[in-house]
């Protein structure tokens, strides 16, 4: 169930950018911020995330850049990691779970946030 919600959220995020991408300069590389409370090794959704993006024509390091930030289990680091993604001017933040989502939400009102693995969004 979580995988289906994740795939739907990623698809919706990318479709939202399709129309605006036509009006922008060709060659724009969109930046995605990926915020997770764990480690890169424990982020089970990463392969599925990249695979679904590729199926839609979004290839990492070619048409998109993904900025990964992991809190290494230290949830108190999440607000600073979210702020770092905002400073990098990402086009969207993908937050995995409730703590990263709340950290991203408290950091920005301008950057869209896609939530994954979140049973009851705020």
MMTF fields as JSON, N, C-alpha, C and O atoms, coordinates in Angstrom:
{
  "mmtfVersion": "1.0.0",
  "mmtfProducer": "UNKNOWN",
  "numBonds": 487,
  "numAtoms": 488,
  "numGroups": 122,
  "numChains": 1,
  "numModels": 1,
  "chainsPerModel": [1],
  "groupsPerChain": [122],
  "chainIdList": ["A"],
  "bondAtomList": [4, 2, 8, 6, 12, 10, 16, 14, 20, 18, 24, 22, 28, 26, 32, 30, 36, 34, 40, 38, 44, 42, 48, 46, 52, 50, 56, 54, 60, 58, 64, 62, 68, 66, 72, 70, 76, 74, 80, 78, 84, 82, 88, 86, 92, 90, 96, 94, 100, 98, 104, 102, 108, 106, 112, 110, 116, 114, 120, 118, 124, 122, 128, 126, 132, 130, 136, 134, 140, 138, 144, 142, 148, 146, 152, 150, 156, 154, 160, 158, 164, 162, 168, 166, 172, 170, 176, 174, 180, 178, 184, 182, 188, 186, 192, 190, 196, 194, 200, 198, 204, 202, 208, 206, 212, 210, 216, 214, 220, 218, 224, 222, 228, 226, 232, 230, 236, 234, 240, 238, 244, 242, 248, 246, 252, 250, 256, 254, 260, 258, 264, 262, 268, 266, 272, 270, 276, 274, 280, 278, 284, 282, 288, 286, 292, 290, 296, 294, 300, 298, 304, 302, 308, 306, 312, 310, 316, 314, 320, 318, 324, 322, 328, 326, 332, 330, 336, 334, 340, 338, 344, 342, 348, 346, 352, 350, 356, 354, 360, 358, 364, 362, 368, 366, 372, 370, 376, 374, 380, 378, 384, 382, 388, 386, 392, 390, 396, 394, 400, 398, 404, 402, 408, 406, 412, 410, 416, 414, 420, 418, 424, 422, 428, 426, 432, 430, 436, 434, 440, 438, 444, 442, 448, 446, 452, 450, 456, 454, 460, 458, 464, 462, 468, 466, 472, 470, 476, 474, 480, 478, 484, 482],
  "bondOrderList": [1, 1, 1, 1, 1, 1, 1, 1, 1, 1, 1, 1, 1, 1, 1, 1, 1, 1, 1, 1, 1, 1, 1, 1, 1, 1, 1, 1, 1, 1, 1, 1, 1, 1, 1, 1, 1, 1, 1, 1, 1, 1, 1, 1, 1, 1, 1, 1, 1, 1, 1, 1, 1, 1, 1, 1, 1, 1, 1, 1, 1, 1, 1, 1, 1, 1, 1, 1, 1, 1, 1, 1, 1, 1, 1, 1, 1, 1, 1, 1, 1, 1, 1, 1, 1, 1, 1, 1, 1, 1, 1, 1, 1, 1, 1, 1, 1, 1, 1, 1, 1, 1, 1, 1, 1, 1, 1, 1, 1, 1, 1, 1, 1, 1, 1, 1, 1, 1, 1, 1, 1],
  "groupList": [{"groupName": "UNK", "atomNameList": ["N", "CA", "C", "O"], "elementList": ["N", "C", "C", "O"], "formalChargeList": [0, 0, 0, 0], "bondAtomList": [1, 0, 2, 1, 3, 2], "bondOrderList": [1, 1, 2], "singleLetterCode": "X", "chemCompType": "L-PEPTIDE LINKING"}],
  "groupTypeList": [0, 0, 0, 0, 0, 0, 0, 0, 0, 0, 0, 0, 0, 0, 0, 0, 0, 0, 0, 0, 0, 0, 0, 0, 0, 0, 0, 0, 0, 0, 0, 0, 0, 0, 0, 0, 0, 0, 0, 0, 0, 0, 0, 0, 0, 0, 0, 0, 0, 0, 0, 0, 0, 0, 0, 0, 0, 0, 0, 0, 0, 0, 0, 0, 0, 0, 0, 0, 0, 0, 0, 0, 0, 0, 0, 0, 0, 0, 0, 0, 0, 0, 0, 0, 0, 0, 0, 0, 0, 0, 0, 0, 0, 0, 0, 0, 0, 0, 0, 0, 0, 0, 0, 0, 0, 0, 0, 0, 0, 0, 0, 0, 0, 0, 0, 0, 0, 0, 0, 0, 0, 0],
  "groupIdList": [1, 2, 3, 4, 5, 6, 7, 8, 9, 10, 11, 12, 13, 14, 15, 16, 17, 18, 19, 20, 21, 22, 23, 24, 25, 26, 27, 28, 29, 30, 31, 32, 33, 34, 35, 36, 37, 38, 39, 40, 41, 42, 43, 44, 45, 46, 47, 48, 49, 50, 51, 52, 53, 54, 55, 56, 57, 58, 59, 60, 61, 62, 63, 64, 65, 66, 67, 68, 69, 70, 71, 72, 73, 74, 75, 76, 77, 78, 79, 80, 81, 82, 83, 84, 85, 86, 87, 88, 89, 90, 91, 92, 93, 94, 95, 96, 97, 98, 99, 100, 101, 102, 103, 104, 105, 106, 107, 108, 109, 110, 111, 112, 113, 114, 115, 116, 117, 118, 119, 120, 121, 122],
  "secStructList": [7, 2, 2, 2, 2, 2, 2, 2, 2, 2, 2, 2, 2, 2, 2, 2, 2, 2, 2, 2, 2, 2, 2, 1, 7, 6, 6, 7, 7, 3, 3, 3, 3, 3, 3, 3, 1, 1, 7, 6, 6, 6, 7, 6, 6, 2, 2, 2, 2, 2, 2, 2, 2, 2, 2, 6, 6, 7, 7, 5, 6, 6, 6, 3, 3, 3, 3, 3, 3, 3, 7, 6, 6, 7, 4, 4, 4, 2, 2, 2, 2, 2, 2, 2, 2, 2, 2, 6, 6, 7, 1, 3, 3, 3, 3, 3, 1, 2, 2, 2, 2, 2, 2, 2, 2, 2, 2, 7, 1, 1, 1, 3, 3, 3, 3, 3, 1, 7, 1, 1, 7, 7],
  "xCoordList": [0.821, 0.0, 0.863, 0.601, 1.899, 2.777, 3.483, 3.683, 3.867, 4.543, 3.614, 4.057, 2.339, 1.382, 1.203, 1.151, 1.11, 0.966, 2.217, 2.126, 3.369, 4.638, 4.679, 4.995, 4.358, 4.385, 3.376, 3.669, 2.202, 1.19, 1.659, 1.465, 2.272, 2.762, 3.854, 3.863, 4.774, 5.853, 5.289, 5.694, 4.356, 3.735, 3.011, 3.12, 2.275, 1.551, 2.517, 2.276, 3.611, 4.597, 5.175, 5.309, 5.513, 6.127, 5.135, 5.495, 3.901, 2.892, 2.62, 2.334, 2.706, 2.488, 3.551, 3.286, 4.751, 5.841, 5.818, 6.458, 5.101, 5.132, 4.638, 5.287, 3.516, 2.976, 3.884, 4.115, 4.396, 5.269, 6.615, 7.272, 7.033, 8.314, 8.284, 9.318, 7.135, 7.034, 7.314, 7.873, 6.94, 7.104, 8.506, 8.879, 9.278, 10.603, 11.648, 11.367, 12.834, 13.92, 14.192, 14.105, 14.528, 14.898, 16.211, 17.058, 16.363, 17.586, 17.558, 18.554, 16.443, 16.366, 16.437, 15.716, 17.294, 17.394, 16.673, 17.081, 15.606, 14.856, 15.631, 16.347, 15.473, 16.162, 15.14, 14.192, 15.346, 14.482, 15.276, 16.406, 14.692, 15.297, 14.688, 13.465, 15.491, 15.022, 15.431, 16.621, 14.45, 14.698, 14.218, 13.048, 15.148, 14.844, 15.474, 16.551, 14.795, 15.316, 16.395, 17.128, 16.51, 17.475, 18.787, 19.292, 19.325, 20.58, 20.319, 19.254, 21.275, 21.128, 20.955, 20.209, 21.635, 21.54, 20.166, 19.72, 19.497, 18.201, 17.022, 15.876, 17.265, 16.178, 15.66, 16.164, 14.656, 14.142, 13.441, 13.294, 13.015, 12.267, 13.146, 12.632, 14.416, 15.271, 15.286, 15.15, 15.448, 15.475, 14.141, 14.099, 13.049, 11.722, 11.498, 10.921, 11.944, 11.811, 12.529, 11.948, 13.789, 14.557, 13.956, 13.903, 13.504, 12.92, 11.651, 11.477, 10.775, 9.526, 9.807, 9.136, 10.776, 11.152, 11.658, 11.288, 12.502, 13.06, 11.964, 12.028, 10.963, 9.851, 9.114, 8.517, 9.159, 8.494, 9.447, 9.074, 10.667, 11.622, 12.523, 13.272, 12.475, 13.3, 14.506, 14.379, 15.66, 16.87, 17.803, 18.136, 18.214, 19.112, 20.428, 21.014, 20.881, 22.093, 21.97, 22.952, 20.78, 20.567, 19.433, 19.624, 18.253, 17.117, 16.718, 15.973, 17.21, 16.935, 18.192, 19.079, 18.236, 19.265, 18.542, 17.571, 19.002, 18.399, 19.415, 20.527, 19.009, 19.828, 19.354, 18.256, 20.162, 19.806, 20.28, 21.414, 19.398, 19.776, 19.207, 18.005, 20.093, 19.715, 20.095, 21.202, 19.182, 19.411, 20.188, 20.525, 20.475, 21.245, 20.599, 21.297, 19.262, 18.539, 18.458, 17.832, 19.076, 19.071, 18.008, 18.3, 16.785, 15.669, 15.803, 15.177, 16.607, 16.801, 17.569, 17.58, 18.205, 18.918, 17.985, 18.369, 16.768, 15.866, 15.564, 15.599, 15.266, 14.99, 16.156, 15.941, 17.378, 18.542, 18.742, 19.096, 18.518, 18.641, 17.578, 17.855, 16.375, 15.305, 15.662, 15.451, 16.196, 16.602, 17.72, 17.765, 18.597, 19.676, 19.108, 19.565, 18.123, 17.482, 16.815, 16.873, 16.192, 15.549, 16.609, 16.408, 17.728, 18.814, 19.382, 19.86, 19.332, 19.799, 18.799, 19.063, 17.642, 16.584, 16.069, 15.961, 15.752, 15.147, 13.742, 13.107, 13.274, 11.94, 10.849, 9.702, 11.198, 10.258, 11.054, 12.208, 10.427, 11.038, 10.207, 8.99, 10.869, 10.237, 10.624, 11.799, 9.639, 9.878, 9.314, 8.144, 10.162, 9.742, 9.35, 10.211, 8.069, 7.581, 7.157, 7.297, 6.636, 6.054, 7.089, 6.899, 8.179, 9.155, 9.806, 9.877, 10.284, 10.825, 9.775, 10.094, 8.527, 7.463, 7.222, 7.128, 7.12, 6.909, 8.105, 7.932, 9.315, 10.505, 10.481, 10.772, 10.135, 10.068, 8.956, 9.132, 7.817, 6.673, 6.988, 6.549, 7.744, 8.065, 9.178, 9.407, 9.863, 10.978, 10.565, 11.142, 9.566, 9.22, 7.722, 7.01, 7.275, 5.905, 5.941, 4.892, 7.13, 7.272, 7.614, 7.294, 8.252, 8.665, 7.612, 7.274, 7.086, 6.117, 6.759, 7.942, 5.954, 6.429, 5.584, 4.356, 6.266, 5.612, 5.903, 7.062, 4.842, 4.995, 4.914, 4.09, 5.759, 5.665, 5.576, 6.045, 4.976, 4.868, 4.246, 4.698, 3.219, 2.574, 1.084, 0.373, 0.604, -0.783, -1.836, -2.939, -1.517, -2.501, -1.837, -1.345, -1.819, -1.108, -1.669, -2.856, -0.779, -1.223, -2.056, -2.512],
  "yCoordList": [-1.195, 0.0, 1.257, 2.189, 1.289, 2.454, 2.68, 3.822, 1.581, 1.701, 2.34, 3.157, 1.978, 2.56, 4.052, 4.851, 4.419, 5.834, 6.598, 7.704, 6.013, 6.635, 6.875, 7.977, 5.837, 5.96, 6.995, 7.762, 7.022, 8.005, 9.421, 10.329, 9.616, 10.947, 11.425, 12.585, 10.527, 10.905, 11.232, 12.212, 10.413, 10.675, 12.007, 12.76, 12.303, 13.577, 14.753, 15.767, 14.613, 15.686, 15.958, 17.111, 14.902, 15.086, 15.614, 16.43, 15.157, 15.67, 17.145, 17.886, 17.569, 18.986, 19.853, 20.999, 19.313, 20.072, 20.01, 20.838, 19.053, 18.894, 20.133, 20.587, 20.687, 21.836, 23.051, 23.773, 23.283, 24.436, 24.253, 25.235, 23.009, 22.776, 23.21, 23.606, 23.147, 23.558, 25.044, 25.463, 25.839, 27.281, 27.729, 28.88, 26.83, 27.202, 26.893, 26.226, 27.385, 27.158, 25.674, 24.905, 25.284, 23.897, 23.638, 24.524, 22.441, 22.105, 22.36, 22.104, 22.857, 23.082, 21.743, 20.805, 21.669, 20.47, 20.749, 21.615, 20.013, 20.184, 19.573, 18.584, 20.188, 19.724, 19.197, 19.891, 17.969, 17.324, 17.183, 16.695, 17.608, 17.399, 16.162, 16.063, 15.23, 13.98, 14.004, 13.991, 14.039, 14.167, 12.917, 12.544, 12.27, 11.007, 11.019, 11.58, 10.4, 10.386, 9.334, 9.4, 8.369, 7.275, 7.535, 8.658, 6.462, 6.53, 6.151, 5.627, 6.412, 6.045, 4.538, 4.075, 3.782, 2.326, 1.825, 0.769, 2.573, 2.123, 2.705, 2.379, 3.552, 4.184, 3.198, 3.14, 2.43, 1.352, 1.865, 1.117, 3.1, 3.622, 4.203, 4.534, 4.333, 5.011, 4.347, 5.03, 3.042, 2.36, 2.491, 2.753, 2.307, 2.45, 3.882, 4.109, 4.833, 6.248, 6.548, 7.132, 6.144, 6.376, 5.641, 6.181, 4.418, 3.611, 4.263, 4.353, 4.712, 5.346, 6.669, 6.999, 7.423, 8.656, 8.346, 9.02, 7.325, 6.945, 6.495, 6.787, 5.787, 5.362, 6.562, 6.468, 7.684, 8.897, 9.792, 10.89, 9.316, 10.074, 10.998, 11.777, 10.934, 11.782, 10.965, 10.053, 11.293, 10.527, 11.349, 12.494, 10.726, 11.417, 11.77, 10.953, 12.988, 13.579, 13.898, 14.308, 13.719, 14.128, 15.14, 16.253, 14.756, 15.674, 16.175, 17.148, 15.517, 15.955, 15.785, 14.989, 16.551, 16.397, 16.093, 16.766, 15.099, 14.769, 15.078, 14.551, 15.936, 16.291, 15.444, 15.658, 14.498, 13.591, 14.152, 14.616, 14.104, 14.494, 13.446, 13.181, 12.861, 11.816, 12.258, 12.748, 12.086, 12.521, 11.489, 11.749, 10.327, 9.283, 8.903, 8.579, 8.943, 8.6, 9.715, 9.548, 10.836, 11.977, 12.974, 13.9, 12.763, 13.563, 15.052, 15.872, 15.414, 16.827, 17.533, 18.762, 16.771, 17.335, 17.667, 18.415, 17.125, 17.282, 18.733, 19.062, 19.625, 21.012, 21.674, 22.396, 21.437, 22.029, 21.41, 22.113, 20.108, 19.459, 19.982, 20.188, 20.193, 20.755, 22.181, 22.562, 22.959, 24.334, 24.338, 25.212, 23.386, 23.276, 23.01, 23.595, 22.136, 21.864, 23.125, 23.385, 23.893, 25.145, 26.121, 26.781, 26.215, 27.104, 26.672, 27.507, 25.381, 24.871, 25.136, 24.843, 25.7, 26.057, 24.845, 24.867, 23.782, 22.625, 22.997, 23.9, 22.292, 22.56, 21.872, 22.318, 20.793, 20.036, 19.268, 18.904, 19.025, 18.196, 16.927, 16.987, 15.785, 14.497, 14.124, 13.897, 14.061, 13.77, 12.394, 12.113, 11.537, 10.168, 10.031, 9.965, 9.99, 9.816, 11.114, 12.192, 10.996, 12.156, 13.177, 14.375, 12.728, 13.686, 14.528, 15.749, 13.912, 14.73, 15.658, 16.778, 15.192, 16.023, 17.249, 18.363, 17.062, 18.199, 19.151, 20.368, 18.601, 19.456, 20.301, 21.496, 19.682, 20.425, 21.466, 22.599, 21.072, 21.992, 23.203, 24.314, 22.998, 24.118, 24.999, 26.106, 24.511, 25.245, 26.139, 27.209, 25.709, 26.461, 26.455, 25.502, 27.541, 27.59, 27.772, 27.806, 27.89, 28.135, 26.901, 26.842, 25.925, 24.722, 23.636, 23.328, 23.047, 21.952, 20.769, 20.478, 20.098, 18.944, 17.734, 17.768, 16.663, 15.394, 14.477, 14.235, 13.961, 13.091, 11.64, 11.281, 10.811, 9.372, 8.697, 9.235, 7.524, 6.736, 7.524, 7.442, 8.282, 9.144, 8.805, 9.19, 8.083, 7.63, 8.73, 8.592, 9.812, 10.875, 12.242, 12.808, 12.78, 14.05, 15.197, 15.226, 16.166, 17.326, 18.279, 19.306],
  "zCoordList": [0.0, 0.0, 0.0, -0.76, 0.854, 0.906, -0.42, -0.834, -1.099, -2.389, -3.422, -4.229, -3.406, -4.346, -4.085, -5.02, -2.816, -2.457, -2.877, -3.409, -2.639, -3.022, -4.53, -4.979, -5.314, -6.768, -7.257, -8.174, -6.657, -7.032, -6.722, -7.53, -5.564, -5.188, -6.132, -6.544, -6.472, -7.389, -8.76, -9.385, -9.229, -10.533, -10.556, -11.524, -9.498, -9.426, -9.417, -10.071, -8.672, -8.615, -9.993, -10.402, -10.699, -12.007, -13.037, -13.885, -12.969, -13.902, -13.664, -14.604, -12.425, -12.121, -12.775, -13.136, -12.929, -13.547, -15.068, -15.718, -15.658, -17.109, -17.835, -18.777, -17.427, -18.116, -17.961, -18.931, -16.774, -16.567, -17.255, -17.6, -17.456, -18.105, -19.565, -20.103, -20.214, -21.605, -21.759, -22.773, -20.781, -20.878, -20.476, -20.701, -19.885, -19.421, -20.487, -21.483, -20.259, -21.195, -21.348, -20.391, -22.585, -22.788, -22.07, -21.956, -21.598, -20.906, -19.407, -18.731, -18.863, -17.42, -16.712, -17.052, -15.749, -14.928, -13.616, -12.843, -13.375, -12.135, -10.984, -11.146, -9.806, -8.606, -7.615, -7.248, -7.192, -6.206, -4.925, -4.94, -3.819, -2.511, -1.885, -1.796, -1.456, -0.847, 0.618, 0.935, 1.511, 2.952, 3.682, 3.598, 4.406, 5.073, 6.468, 6.667, 7.418, 8.787, 8.999, 9.986, 8.098, 8.254, 7.544, 7.506, 6.981, 6.24, 4.787, 4.46, 3.928, 2.52, 2.379, 1.517, 3.214, 3.155, 3.589, 3.14, 4.456, 4.967, 4.199, 4.509, 3.21, 2.453, 1.41, 0.289, 1.793, 0.944, -0.309, -1.275, -0.314, -1.455, -2.558, -3.626, -2.341, -3.306, -4.682, -5.697, -4.726, -6.022, -6.744, -7.946, -6.001, -6.613, -7.078, -8.142, -6.299, -6.638, -7.956, -8.871, -8.04, -9.269, -10.452, -11.557, -10.233, -11.311, -11.864, -13.08, -10.982, -11.429, -12.133, -13.111, -11.659, -12.347, -13.751, -14.712, -13.867, -15.169, -16.132, -17.326, -15.619, -16.482, -17.069, -18.142, -16.363, -16.831, -17.639, -18.051, -17.856, -18.653, -17.857, -18.447, -16.547, -15.684, -15.236, -14.418, -15.771, -15.51, -14.624, -14.93, -13.514, -12.586, -13.26, -13.971, -13.031, -13.594, -15.081, -15.7, -15.671, -17.063, -17.144, -17.633, -16.666, -16.711, -15.335, -15.218, -14.29, -12.919, -12.07, -12.38, -11.002, -9.98, -8.679, -8.334, -7.969, -6.684, -5.595, -5.587, -4.684, -3.526, -2.348, -1.836, -1.922, -0.838, 0.496, 0.621, 1.487, 2.844, 3.799, 3.811, 4.594, 5.546, 6.948, 7.172, 7.887, 9.267, 10.083, 11.237, 9.504, 10.202, 11.535, 12.497, 11.589, 12.807, 13.834, 14.88, 13.553, 14.489, 14.01, 13.254, 14.463, 13.958, 14.259, 13.588, 15.255, 15.541, 14.412, 14.352, 13.526, 12.379, 11.218, 10.319, 11.218, 10.075, 9.703, 8.517, 10.669, 10.273, 9.541, 8.568, 9.994, 9.316, 7.93, 6.983, 7.808, 6.503, 5.535, 4.354, 6.038, 5.202, 4.783, 3.631, 5.705, 5.387, 4.343, 3.478, 4.427, 3.443, 2.047, 1.064, 1.967, 0.67, 0.115, -1.087, 0.983, 0.548, 0.04, -0.98, 0.742, 0.3, -1.05, -1.818, -1.342, -2.63, -3.759, -4.925, -3.383, -4.344, -5.12, -6.346, -4.362, -5.005, -5.483, -4.938, -6.5, -7.04, -6.232, -6.232, -5.547, -4.729, -3.68, -3.906, -2.528, -1.489, -1.353, -1.175, -1.437, -1.176, 0.248, 0.537, 1.133, 2.551, 2.873, 2.613, 3.443, 3.735, 5.199, 6.076, 5.453, 6.814, 7.464, 6.886, 8.671, 9.345, 9.804, 9.597, 10.422, 10.95, 9.841, 9.977, 8.749, 7.659, 7.035, 6.634, 6.955, 6.389, 7.258, 6.741, 8.567, 9.465, 9.436, 9.502, 9.338, 9.274, 8.004, 8.042, 6.889, 5.623, 5.67, 5.221, 6.216, 6.281, 7.156, 6.858, 8.227, 9.108, 8.537, 9.025, 7.513, 6.932, 5.768, 5.576, 4.985, 3.783, 3.51, 3.828, 2.916, 2.394, 0.884, 0.24, 0.317, -1.117, -1.933, -3.12, -1.328, -2.045, -1.835, -0.693, -2.917, -2.751, -2.029, -2.21, -1.21, -0.449, -0.84, -0.769, -1.255, -1.547, -0.381, -0.046, 0.243, 1.411, 0.985, 0.144, 1.558, 1.344, 2.702, 3.705, 2.728, 3.958, 5.092, 6.234, 4.784, 5.786, 5.771, 4.843, 6.796, 6.768, 6.905, 6.375, 7.604, 7.837, 7.673, 8.648, 6.443, 6.212, 7.018, 7.346, 7.342, 8.136, 7.299, 7.802]
}
